[in-house]
């Protein structure tokens, strides 16, 4: 994510800031322009969850309007966890908006979110992160760092974050959007496999027996090897990780001949360059983290097979929604 400027005084502000630290000006991010704007009404959710996006006609901002179900805010830490989950969602939506996805100018179908908690007035409940026909369920309980770390250990995962969850589930919805492009499915199946294979059976096999031997040659994570749908979602989430890493590094002044000042990773057409740059920056931060005893921020190996899939996803995602025809009923 790039570093922004206050529209009032020009001071430096970050994407999550609700007010300018220099002049005190309330900040309002407008997804339509991809920047903070000088005039704008507060989102209805600003007092409750610190939403800093500009309100639309409904009183909610573009991001909050996509959330149709929220957790019971009076139970436990649900309000805080909802706020953290929405903050992660806004970041992912703003990132995809750099390519034109899910902005007001995108005439295709938009995702719908259900923000649910395991803590309810009726007692504990199971909540599974999932996507189904455009509806994305997010378990806000995982906004709790200790809960998330415990589950990461239980599942043997190298990385588990709320932003990662949202990137993964949105990736499933993006698959639906891209299926309307006539050349997408044949190319997808040639690289990632037949997505019509029994999904439930594939996941049961994965959780029972684990990933197949040699999974790392062509899959970014063990879970990606479970089914072509998960291969797509995991790969797309990792592409978003890498592009955001580049954007942050360049914004912080970590520049090079390959990524000079002002370099825009979202305008880069060469997918392999994006992958190499993202991996190089990530390895650099890994090296810095180790100097003070912290873990790697990106503990993954990008083999040639994985890079081919990342480049494939980059080609389709970077082209934006203009590459996907709109159906006669207005959906994509």
C-alpha positions as CSV (number, residue, x, y, z in Angstrom):
1,X,0.0,0.0,0.0
2,X,1.4,3.4,-0.9
3,X,1.7,6.3,1.5
4,X,-0.9,9.0,1.1
5,X,-1.1,12.7,1.6
6,X,-3.7,14.7,3.6
7,X,-5.9,16.6,1.2
8,X,-6.0,19.5,3.6
9,X,-2.4,20.1,4.6
10,X,-0.4,17.6,2.4
11,X,1.0,15.8,5.4
12,X,1.8,12.2,5.3
13,X,-1.0,9.8,6.2
14,X,-1.4,6.1,6.1
15,X,-4.3,4.1,4.6
16,X,-5.8,3.3,8.0
17,X,-5.6,6.8,9.5
18,X,-9.0,8.3,10.4
19,X,-7.5,11.8,11.0
20,X,-4.4,13.6,9.8
21,X,-1.9,13.7,12.6
22,X,-0.4,17.0,11.4
23,X,-3.6,19.1,11.1
24,X,-6.4,17.0,12.6
25,X,-8.4,16.9,9.4
26,X,-10.8,14.0,9.4
27,X,-9.8,11.7,6.5
28,X,-12.2,10.1,4.0
29,X,-10.9,7.6,1.4
30,X,-12.8,7.4,-1.9
31,X,-12.4,4.1,-3.7
32,X,-13.7,5.8,-6.9
33,X,-10.5,7.9,-7.1
34,X,-8.2,5.7,-5.0
35,X,-7.2,8.5,-2.7
36,X,-8.3,10.6,0.3
37,X,-10.6,13.4,-0.7
38,X,-11.1,16.9,0.7
39,X,-14.8,16.6,1.1
40,X,-16.8,13.6,2.2
41,X,-19.4,12.5,4.7
42,X,-18.6,9.9,7.5
43,X,-19.5,6.3,6.9
44,X,-22.3,5.3,9.2
45,X,-19.8,2.7,10.7
46,X,-17.1,5.2,11.5
47,X,-18.0,5.6,15.2
48,X,-18.4,1.8,15.7
49,X,-15.4,0.4,13.8
50,X,-13.3,3.4,12.8
51,X,-14.2,3.2,9.1
52,X,-12.4,6.0,7.2
53,X,-14.1,5.6,3.8
54,X,-16.4,8.2,2.4
55,X,-20.1,7.5,2.8
56,X,-22.3,6.7,-0.2
57,X,-26.0,7.5,-0.6
58,X,-27.0,4.8,1.8
59,X,-24.8,6.3,4.6
60,X,-22.4,3.4,4.4
61,X,-19.2,3.5,2.4
62,X,-18.5,1.3,-0.6
63,X,-16.8,-1.4,1.5
64,X,-19.2,-1.5,4.4
65,X,-22.2,-1.7,2.0
66,X,-20.8,-5.0,0.8
67,X,-21.2,-6.4,4.3
68,X,-24.8,-7.7,4.8
69,X,-24.3,-9.5,8.1
70,X,-22.3,-8.3,11.1
71,X,-21.6,-10.1,14.4
72,X,-23.4,-9.4,17.6
73,X,-21.4,-6.4,18.7
74,X,-22.3,-6.5,22.4
75,X,-20.9,-10.0,22.8
76,X,-17.3,-10.5,23.9
77,X,-14.7,-8.7,21.7
78,X,-16.9,-8.9,18.6
79,X,-16.9,-5.2,17.9
80,X,-13.1,-5.0,18.0
81,X,-12.8,-8.2,15.9
82,X,-15.4,-6.9,13.4
83,X,-13.4,-3.6,13.2
84,X,-10.2,-5.4,12.5
85,X,-11.8,-7.6,9.9
86,X,-13.4,-4.7,8.1
87,X,-10.0,-2.9,8.1
88,X,-8.5,-5.9,6.4
89,X,-11.3,-6.0,3.9
90,X,-10.9,-2.3,3.0
91,X,-7.2,-2.9,2.3
92,X,-7.9,-5.8,0.0
93,X,-10.7,-3.9,-1.9
94,X,-8.5,-0.9,-2.3
95,X,-5.7,-3.1,-3.6
96,X,-8.0,-4.8,-6.2
97,X,-9.3,-1.3,-7.1
98,X,-5.9,-0.4,-8.4
99,X,-6.7,-2.8,-11.3
100,X,-10.3,-1.7,-11.5
101,X,-11.9,-4.6,-9.7
102,X,-15.0,-4.0,-7.5
103,X,-14.9,-0.2,-7.9
104,X,-18.0,1.9,-8.7
105,X,-16.8,1.8,-12.3
106,X,-16.8,-2.0,-12.3
107,X,-20.2,-3.0,-13.9
108,X,-19.9,-6.6,-12.9
109,X,-21.3,-8.4,-9.9
110,X,-19.8,-7.4,-6.5
111,X,-19.1,-9.8,-3.6
112,X,-21.3,-9.9,-0.5
113,X,-19.8,-10.4,3.0
114,X,-21.1,-12.1,6.1
115,X,-19.0,-11.1,9.1
116,X,-19.7,-13.8,11.7
117,X,-18.3,-14.6,15.2
118,X,-18.0,-17.8,17.1
119,X,-19.1,-15.8,20.2
120,X,-22.9,-15.3,20.2
121,X,-25.6,-14.6,22.8
122,X,-26.8,-18.2,22.3
123,X,-23.3,-19.7,23.0
124,X,-20.4,-20.8,20.9
125,X,-21.0,-21.5,17.2
126,X,-18.9,-22.9,14.4
127,X,-18.0,-20.4,11.7
128,X,-16.1,-21.6,8.6
129,X,-14.4,-19.2,6.3
130,X,-16.0,-19.8,2.9
131,X,-17.2,-18.6,-0.4
132,X,-20.4,-19.6,-2.1
133,X,-21.9,-18.0,-5.2
134,X,-20.6,-14.5,-4.5
135,X,-21.2,-14.7,-0.7
136,X,-18.1,-14.6,1.4
137,X,-18.2,-15.7,5.1
138,X,-15.5,-14.3,7.4
139,X,-14.9,-15.6,10.9
140,X,-14.1,-12.4,12.7
141,X,-12.9,-14.4,15.8
142,X,-9.7,-14.9,13.9
143,X,-9.0,-11.2,14.2
144,X,-7.7,-12.2,17.7
145,X,-4.0,-12.7,17.3
146,X,-3.8,-15.6,19.8
147,X,-6.7,-17.4,18.3
148,X,-5.2,-17.1,14.9
149,X,-1.7,-18.3,16.0
150,X,-3.2,-21.3,17.8
151,X,-5.1,-22.3,14.6
152,X,-2.0,-21.8,12.5
153,X,-0.1,-24.2,14.7
154,X,-2.9,-26.7,14.7
155,X,-3.0,-26.7,10.9
156,X,0.7,-26.5,10.4
157,X,0.5,-23.4,8.3
158,X,3.4,-20.9,7.7
159,X,1.2,-17.9,7.4
160,X,-2.3,-17.1,8.6
161,X,-3.7,-13.5,8.7
162,X,-7.0,-11.8,8.3
163,X,-5.9,-10.1,5.1
164,X,-4.8,-13.5,3.8
165,X,-8.2,-15.0,4.6
166,X,-10.0,-12.2,2.7
167,X,-7.6,-12.3,-0.3
168,X,-8.2,-16.1,-0.5
169,X,-12.0,-15.9,-0.3
170,X,-12.3,-13.0,-2.7
171,X,-10.1,-15.1,-5.1
172,X,-12.9,-17.7,-5.3
173,X,-15.3,-15.0,-6.3
174,X,-12.9,-13.6,-8.9
175,X,-12.8,-17.1,-10.4
176,X,-16.6,-16.8,-11.0
177,X,-16.2,-13.4,-12.5
178,X,-13.4,-14.6,-14.9
179,X,-15.3,-17.7,-16.0
180,X,-17.4,-15.3,-18.2
181,X,-14.2,-14.6,-20.2
182,X,-14.3,-17.2,-23.1
183,X,-10.6,-18.0,-22.9
184,X,-10.2,-18.3,-19.2
185,X,-11.4,-21.8,-18.3
186,X,-9.5,-23.7,-21.0
187,X,-6.3,-21.9,-20.0
188,X,-7.0,-22.5,-16.3
189,X,-7.7,-26.2,-16.7
190,X,-4.5,-26.6,-18.8
191,X,-2.4,-25.2,-15.9
192,X,-4.3,-25.9,-12.7
193,X,-6.5,-28.9,-13.5
194,X,-10.2,-29.7,-13.8
195,X,-12.2,-27.6,-11.3
196,X,-15.2,-29.9,-11.8
197,X,-13.5,-32.7,-9.8
198,X,-15.4,-33.6,-6.6
199,X,-14.5,-30.8,-4.2
200,X,-15.8,-32.4,-1.0
201,X,-14.0,-35.6,-1.7
202,X,-10.8,-33.7,-2.6
203,X,-10.8,-31.8,0.7
204,X,-11.6,-34.9,2.7
205,X,-8.6,-36.6,1.1
206,X,-6.4,-33.7,1.8
207,X,-7.3,-33.5,5.5
208,X,-7.0,-37.2,5.9
209,X,-3.8,-37.9,4.0
210,X,-2.2,-34.5,3.6
211,X,-0.7,-33.2,0.4
212,X,0.7,-35.5,-2.3
213,X,4.4,-36.2,-2.4
214,X,6.2,-33.4,-4.4
215,X,3.4,-30.9,-4.0
216,X,5.8,-28.0,-3.7
217,X,7.0,-28.3,-7.3
218,X,3.8,-26.7,-8.6
219,X,1.8,-25.5,-5.5
220,X,2.6,-22.4,-3.3
221,X,1.1,-24.1,-0.2
222,X,0.1,-27.7,0.7
223,X,-3.6,-26.6,0.7
224,X,-3.2,-25.4,-2.9
225,X,-2.6,-29.0,-3.9
226,X,-6.0,-30.1,-2.5
227,X,-8.1,-29.0,-5.5
228,X,-7.8,-26.7,-8.5
229,X,-10.2,-24.2,-6.8
230,X,-7.8,-24.0,-3.9
231,X,-4.8,-23.8,-6.1
232,X,-6.3,-20.7,-7.8
233,X,-7.3,-19.1,-4.5
234,X,-4.0,-19.7,-2.8
235,X,-2.0,-18.6,-5.8
236,X,-4.1,-15.4,-6.3
237,X,-3.8,-14.5,-2.6
238,X,0.0,-14.9,-2.8
239,X,0.1,-12.7,-5.9
240,X,-1.7,-10.0,-3.9
241,X,0.8,-10.5,-1.1
242,X,3.7,-10.0,-3.4
243,X,2.3,-6.9,-5.2
244,X,1.4,-5.3,-1.9
245,X,4.9,-6.0,-0.6
246,X,6.4,-4.2,-3.7
247,X,4.0,-1.2,-3.3
248,X,4.9,-0.8,0.4
249,X,8.7,-1.2,-0.3
250,X,8.7,1.4,-3.0
251,X,6.6,3.8,-1.0
252,X,9.1,3.5,1.9
253,X,11.9,4.4,-0.4
254,X,13.3,1.0,-1.0
255,X,14.0,1.6,-4.6
256,X,16.3,0.0,-7.3
257,X,17.0,0.0,-11.0
258,X,14.2,-2.5,-11.4
259,X,11.8,-0.5,-9.2
260,X,12.8,3.2,-9.3
261,X,11.0,5.9,-7.3
262,X,7.4,6.1,-8.4
263,X,7.3,2.5,-9.7
264,X,3.8,1.2,-9.9
265,X,3.5,-2.5,-9.4
266,X,-0.1,-2.4,-10.5
267,X,0.8,-1.0,-13.9
268,X,3.5,-3.6,-14.5
269,X,2.6,-5.9,-17.4
270,X,5.5,-8.4,-16.9
271,X,4.2,-11.0,-14.4
272,X,7.6,-12.6,-13.9
273,X,9.1,-9.2,-13.0
274,X,6.4,-8.7,-10.4
275,X,7.0,-12.1,-8.9
276,X,10.8,-11.6,-8.8
277,X,10.6,-8.1,-7.3
278,X,8.0,-9.2,-4.7
279,X,10.1,-12.2,-3.7
280,X,13.3,-10.2,-3.5
281,X,11.7,-7.6,-1.2
282,X,10.1,-10.3,0.9
283,X,13.5,-12.1,1.4
284,X,15.1,-8.8,2.3
285,X,12.5,-8.2,5.1
286,X,12.9,-11.8,6.2
287,X,16.6,-11.1,6.6
288,X,15.9,-8.0,8.6
289,X,13.4,-9.8,10.8
290,X,15.9,-12.5,11.7
291,X,18.4,-9.8,12.9
292,X,16.0,-9.2,15.9
293,X,14.7,-12.7,16.4
294,X,11.4,-12.4,14.5
295,X,10.0,-14.9,12.1
296,X,10.0,-14.6,8.3
297,X,7.1,-12.5,6.9
298,X,7.0,-14.5,3.7
299,X,8.3,-18.1,4.4
300,X,7.6,-19.6,1.0
301,X,9.6,-21.0,-1.9
302,X,8.5,-20.0,-5.4
303,X,9.5,-22.8,-7.7
304,X,9.2,-22.5,-11.5
305,X,5.9,-24.3,-11.4
306,X,4.5,-21.9,-8.8
307,X,5.9,-18.9,-10.7
308,X,4.1,-20.0,-13.8
309,X,0.8,-20.1,-11.9
310,X,1.4,-16.7,-10.3
311,X,2.2,-15.2,-13.7
312,X,-1.0,-16.7,-15.1
313,X,-3.1,-15.2,-12.3
314,X,-1.3,-11.8,-12.8
315,X,-2.2,-11.8,-16.4
316,X,-5.9,-12.2,-15.8
317,X,-6.1,-10.1,-12.6
318,X,-4.0,-7.2,-13.9
319,X,-6.1,-6.9,-17.1
320,X,-9.0,-5.8,-14.8
321,X,-12.7,-6.3,-15.3
322,X,-12.7,-4.8,-18.8
323,X,-11.5,-8.1,-20.0
324,X,-14.6,-9.9,-18.7
325,X,-17.8,-9.4,-20.7
326,X,-21.0,-8.3,-18.8
327,X,-24.0,-10.6,-19.2
328,X,-27.3,-9.2,-20.4
329,X,-28.7,-9.3,-16.9
330,X,-26.0,-7.0,-15.7
331,X,-23.9,-9.6,-13.9
332,X,-20.5,-10.8,-15.0
